[in-house]
Amino acid sequence: MTRLLFTRLAALVLVFAVTPAWAQVPSGRFELRGEVATPKGKRPVEGTLTIERTGVGFTILRTVRMPREGRGCWRGLASIENGTLSFSAHPCGIPNRLAGRSRGQVLRASYRIEDDGSLLGEAALTADGETSCSREVARIVTGSLSRDEYFAFLDQVPGFRRKGGREAFTALLELLERHDVPPGVDQDYGRQACSPGGGRVLLVLDYTRGTASTPIWSRVLKGGDMRGVVAKVLKPTLSHFRAVNKAEIFRGDGGYVAPFQDSHLTSPSTNQVGHLLCAVATGFRAGYYQRRPLQRWSFELGLQMAARLFGIHGVNPTIADFSRAGIIGHELITEKAGSGFLVQMNTYGRLVANGDPEGIRAAWDRAVAAVLAGDHLTAWRAIRLIARAGQIPETRAEMEAIR
């Protein structure tokens, strides 16, 4: 079955110019705000809630401050059930004298995990035989997180995870526009890409890099050493199908307009965004080396060696042609033929063999240039030329015929 209609490739050139199982609370430090009822009336409360993941659940450290009432600190263990974080905690460290009560303190709290990863709920403090309750909201502080810490936070944001499974393309756009990216992380990526927007694309590529499953060496070796190198080294670097809790971050083709959807032709498990990002990564790599002649010469020398070592035929040992092969090649193969890196390269090589009579290379370059000029009609026509030359099926009947 064809991996993907060429509309995904067209989507690239046009774009480029939670279920309960996901309801996990992000680890980190949260800012806490709320209002507590005391014998002296309602008082604002503010503080922090620090959540750390352990092997069996979560540890909680809660500190609060109340004007004219004092401050307090509690530590305890928490659990999650049905999207709700619950815990009981006891005093620690700071003398707890909120509202003049300090003996026999027990804090019980229950927070609902919201779609944006924040916590909303109630906390009840019992001391000296009296109980005071507060309504609270806690929002994670992402400003000081490292890149990996921020990615771990995204993995556990219920709304984002759910959207990735239902409206994949919409979730991708949301990720590109998020306002909670740590400033240091955002700036580092912007410097790498020479622009804030390009930096966000690099962030997305790093966040999604990987495969849904890790190849097992015993199985890989059955295919020979060369396939082992490809599966273990090349594929994780070039793939953008990372999974969280055994579910790929972006699934299906929801959020795409109809011409760019293919689940009705292939299967609901299609991953349009993952394939799109693979092509975007290839384009970024090509652009990087095109601007660096010395590195490009070194890389292309490596491509010549790789072509001989892996038996790649028909692909010119240049950044430009390997990029075309990576983007175009995987659109041409069927599951029967396999979906590996070498199959993609050689399938493209056969398409452009004998001097590229169909003008595939020129058509692709024309499409890219047209997108950069804002001429999407010309880009589309060039992509359709490639699709016809590659005999890409356009209907379910044609799909079934090649299975």
C-alpha positions in Angstrom: 0.0 0.0 0.0 1.4 3.4 -0.9 2.7 5.2 2.2 1.2 8.5 1.3 -0.3 10.3 -1.7 1.8 13.1 -3.1 -0.6 15.6 -1.6 1.6 15.3 1.5 4.6 16.4 -0.5 2.5 19.2 -1.9 1.6 20.1 1.7 5.3 20.5 2.5 6.1 23.0 -0.2 2.9 24.9 0.6 3.6 25.0 4.3 7.3 25.4 4.3 7.9 29.1 2.7 -6.3 13.6 26.3 -7.7 10.5 27.2 -7.4 9.4 30.9 -4.2 7.6 30.1 -2.6 11.0 29.2 -4.0 12.8 32.2 -0.6 13.0 33.9 0.4 16.1 35.9 3.5 17.7 34.6 6.4 17.7 37.1 7.9 21.0 38.1 7.2 24.1 40.1 3.7 25.6 40.0 2.6 29.1 41.0 -0.3 28.8 43.4 -3.1 31.4 43.8 -6.4 31.2 45.6 -8.7 32.3 48.4 -9.0 30.7 51.8 -11.8 31.1 54.3 -10.5 31.6 57.8 -12.3 32.5 61.1 -11.4 36.1 60.4 -12.9 36.0 56.9 -11.7 35.3 53.4 -8.0 35.9 52.7 -6.0 35.6 49.5 -3.4 32.9 49.4 -0.4 32.5 47.2 2.6 30.3 47.1 4.2 27.4 45.2 3.4 23.8 44.6 6.4 21.6 43.6 5.6 18.2 42.1 8.3 15.6 41.6 7.6 12.2 39.9 8.7 9.1 41.8 8.6 5.4 41.0 5.2 5.0 42.7 3.6 8.4 42.2 4.4 12.0 43.1 5.9 13.9 46.0 4.3 17.2 46.8 5.9 20.3 48.5 3.3 23.0 49.1 4.3 26.4 50.5 1.8 29.3 51.0 1.7 32.8 52.2 -1.3 34.7 53.5 -1.3 38.4 54.4 -1.5 38.9 58.2 -2.0 35.2 58.6 1.5 33.8 58.2 3.0 31.1 56.0 3.1 27.3 55.9 4.8 24.4 54.3 3.5 20.8 53.8 5.0 17.7 52.2 3.2 14.5 51.2 2.6 11.9 48.5 0.1 12.3 45.7 -1.7 10.1 43.3 -3.7 10.6 40.1 -7.0 9.0 39.3 -9.5 9.9 36.6 -7.6 13.1 35.8 -7.5 14.3 39.4 -4.4 14.8 41.5 -5.1 14.1 45.2 -2.8 14.2 48.2 -2.5 14.4 52.0 0.4 16.4 53.5 1.9 17.2 56.8 3.9 20.2 58.1 7.5 20.5 57.2 10.3 23.0 57.7 8.7 26.3 58.1 6.6 26.7 61.3 3.0 26.5 60.2 1.0 29.1 62.1 -1.7 30.0 59.6 -4.6 31.7 61.3 -2.9 31.1 64.6 -3.3 27.3 64.5 -0.4 25.0 64.5 -1.2 21.7 66.2 -2.2 18.5 64.5 -2.2 20.0 61.0 -3.3 17.8 58.1 -3.7 19.2 54.6 -5.8 17.5 52.1 -6.1 18.7 48.5 -7.7 17.6 45.2 -6.9 19.3 41.9 -8.4 18.6 38.5 -5.8 18.5 35.8 -6.9 21.1 33.2 -6.3 20.8 29.4 -3.4 23.3 29.6 -1.7 21.4 32.4 -2.7 23.7 35.2 -4.4 22.5 38.3 -7.7 23.7 39.6 -9.3 22.5 42.9 -9.6 22.8 46.6 -7.4 22.4 49.7 -8.6 21.8 53.2 -6.4 22.4 56.2 -7.5 20.8 59.5 -5.8 22.0 62.7 -6.9 22.4 66.3 -10.1 20.7 65.4 -11.0 23.3 62.8 -11.0 23.1 59.0 -10.5 25.9 56.6 -10.9 25.5 52.8 -9.4 27.3 49.9 -10.2 27.4 46.2 -6.9 27.3 44.3 -5.4 27.3 40.8 -1.8 26.3 40.2 0.1 27.0 36.9 3.4 25.5 36.1 6.3 27.9 35.8 8.1 27.1 32.5 10.4 30.1 32.2 13.4 28.4 33.8 12.9 25.0 32.3 15.6 23.4 30.1 14.7 22.1 26.7 14.3 18.5 27.9 12.3 19.6 30.9 10.0 21.6 28.7 9.6 18.7 26.3 8.7 16.5 29.3 6.1 19.1 30.3 4.5 19.1 26.8 4.3 15.3 26.9 1.9 15.6 29.9 -0.3 18.5 28.9 -3.7 16.8 28.5 -5.2 19.2 26.0 -2.2 19.2 23.7 -1.9 15.4 23.8 -5.6 15.0 23.0 -5.5 17.5 20.2 -2.5 15.7 18.7 -4.6 12.6 18.3 -7.7 14.3 16.9 -6.6 17.4 15.1 -2.9 16.7 14.3 -2.2 19.6 12.0 -4.0 22.1 14.4 -1.9 20.7 17.3 1.3 21.3 15.1 0.3 24.9 14.6 -0.4 25.3 18.3 3.1 24.0 19.1 4.6 26.5 16.7 2.8 29.3 18.5 2.9 28.4 22.2 3.5 31.2 24.6 5.0 29.2 27.4 8.3 28.2 25.7 11.1 29.0 28.1 12.8 32.3 26.8 16.3 30.8 27.0 15.2 27.8 24.9 13.3 30.0 22.4 16.3 32.3 22.0 18.8 29.4 21.5 16.7 27.9 18.7 16.2 31.4 17.1 20.0 31.9 17.0 20.5 28.5 15.4 17.9 29.2 12.7 18.7 32.9 12.3 15.0 33.8 13.0 12.4 33.3 15.7 10.1 31.5 13.3 12.8 29.2 12.0 13.7 28.5 15.6 10.3 27.3 16.5 10.4 24.9 13.5 13.7 23.5 14.9 12.1 23.1 18.3 9.3 21.1 16.8 11.8 18.9 14.9 13.7 18.2 18.1 10.5 17.5 20.1 9.2 15.0 17.6 12.5 13.3 16.6 12.4 9.6 17.0 10.4 6.5 16.2 7.3 4.9 17.7 9.3 1.8 18.6 12.9 0.9 19.0 14.3 -1.7 16.6 15.4 -4.9 18.3 18.9 -5.9 17.4 18.1 -9.6 17.1 15.5 -8.8 14.5 17.6 -6.1 12.8 20.5 -8.5 12.3 18.4 -10.9 10.4 18.3 -8.3 7.7 22.1 -8.0 7.6 24.6 -5.5 9.0 23.8 -2.7 6.6 20.1 -2.7 7.5 21.1 -2.7 11.1 23.1 0.5 10.7 20.2 2.1 8.9 17.6 1.0 11.5 19.7 1.9 14.6 21.5 5.0 13.4 19.9 6.7 10.5 16.2 6.2 11.0 15.9 7.7 14.6 17.8 10.7 13.4 15.7 11.3 10.3 12.3 10.3 11.7 9.8 12.4 13.5 7.3 9.8 14.8 8.2 9.9 18.5 5.6 8.3 20.8 4.5 9.2 24.3 2.8 6.4 26.3 2.9 4.3 23.2 1.0 6.8 21.2 2.6 9.0 18.5 2.5 12.7 19.3 0.6 13.5 16.1 -1.8 10.9 14.7 -4.1 10.9 11.7 -4.7 13.8 9.4 -7.2 15.9 11.3 -6.8 19.6 10.9 -5.8 19.3 7.2 -8.1 20.6 4.6 -9.7 17.8 2.5 -7.2 17.8 -0.5 -4.3 17.0 2.0 -6.0 14.2 3.8 -5.3 10.6 3.0 -6.8 8.5 5.8 -9.7 7.6 3.6 -7.3 6.2 1.1 -4.8 4.5 3.5 -5.9 4.1 7.1 -6.9 6.2 10.1 -3.4 5.4 11.5 -1.7 7.7 8.9 0.7 10.2 10.4 0.6 13.2 8.1 2.4 15.6 10.4 5.2 13.1 11.0 5.9 12.7 7.3 5.7 16.4 6.8 8.2 17.0 9.5 10.6 14.4 8.0 10.5 16.4 4.8 10.9 19.7 6.6 14.0 18.3 8.5 15.5 17.3 5.1 14.9 20.8 3.8 16.5 22.4 6.8 19.6 20.1 6.4 19.9 21.0 2.8 19.7 24.7 3.5 22.3 24.4 6.3 24.9 22.9 4.0 24.1 25.1 1.0 25.2 28.1 3.1 28.4 26.4 4.3 30.6 25.3 1.4 33.3 23.6 3.4 30.9 21.5 5.4 28.9 20.8 2.2 32.1 19.5 0.5 32.8 17.2 3.5 29.3 16.0 3.7 29.0 15.2 0.0 32.3 13.3 0.2 30.6 11.2 2.9 27.6 10.7 0.7 29.8 9.3 -2.0 31.2 6.8 0.5 27.7 6.0 1.8 26.3 5.4 -1.7 29.0 2.8 -2.4 28.8 1.2 1.1 25.0 0.9 1.1 24.5 0.2 -2.6 22.5 3.4 -3.4 22.1 3.8 -7.2 20.9 6.7 -9.4 21.1 9.3 -6.6 23.7 12.0 -7.2 26.0 12.3 -4.2 25.0 15.9 -3.5 23.0 17.5 -0.7 20.4 18.6 -3.2 19.7 15.2 -4.7 19.9 13.3 -1.4 17.3 15.8 -0.1 15.1 15.2 -3.1 15.5 11.5 -2.7 14.6 11.6 1.0 11.5 13.7 0.4 10.2 12.2 -2.9 11.5 8.6 -2.4 9.3 7.6 0.5 6.2 8.7 -1.3 6.9 6.2 -4.1 7.3 3.0 -2.1 4.7 0.4 -1.0 4.6 -1.5 2.2 5.3 -4.7 0.2 8.6 -3.2 -1.0 9.5 -2.1 2.5 9.9 1.4 3.9 13.5 1.6 4.9 16.0 4.4 4.0 17.7 2.4 1.3 14.5 1.4 -0.4 13.5 5.1 -0.5 16.8 6.1 -2.0 16.9 3.5 -4.7 13.2 3.9 -5.6 14.0 7.6 -6.3 17.1 6.6 -8.1 15.1 4.4 -10.5 12.7 7.3 -11.1 15.4 9.6 -12.3 17.5 7.0 -14.0 18.7 7.4 -17.6 19.2 11.1 -17.4 15.9 12.0 -15.6 13.7 12.0 -18.7 10.6 13.1 -16.8 12.4 16.2 -15.4 11.8 15.2 -11.7 14.7 17.1 -10.3 13.8 20.3 -12.2 10.2 20.0 -11.3 11.0 19.8 -7.6 13.4 22.7 -7.7 10.7 24.7 -9.6 8.2 23.9 -6.9 10.5 25.1 -4.1 11.4 28.3 -6.0 7.7 28.9 -6.6 6.8 28.6 -2.9 9.6 31.0 -2.0 8.1 33.4 -4.5 4.6 32.9 -3.2 3.5 31.3 -6.4 1.6 28.2 -5.0 -0.1 27.4 -8.3 3.2 26.9 -10.1 4.4 24.8 -7.1 1.3 22.6 -7.3 1.6 22.0 -11.0 5.2 21.0 -10.5 4.3 18.5 -7.7 1.5 17.0 -9.9 4.1 16.4 -12.6 6.2 14.4 -10.2 3.1 12.5 -8.9 2.1 11.5 -12.5 5.7 10.4 -13.3 5.8 8.3 -10.1 2.3 6.9 -10.9 1.0 7.8 -7.5 -2.5 6.4 -7.0 -5.3 8.9 -6.4 -8.3 6.7 -5.5 -8.9 3.8 -3.1 -9.4 1.5 -6.1 -6.0 2.4 -7.4 -4.6 1.9 -3.9 -6.2 -1.6 -3.6 -4.8 -2.5 -7.1 -1.2 -2.2 -5.9 -1.5 -3.9 -2.5 
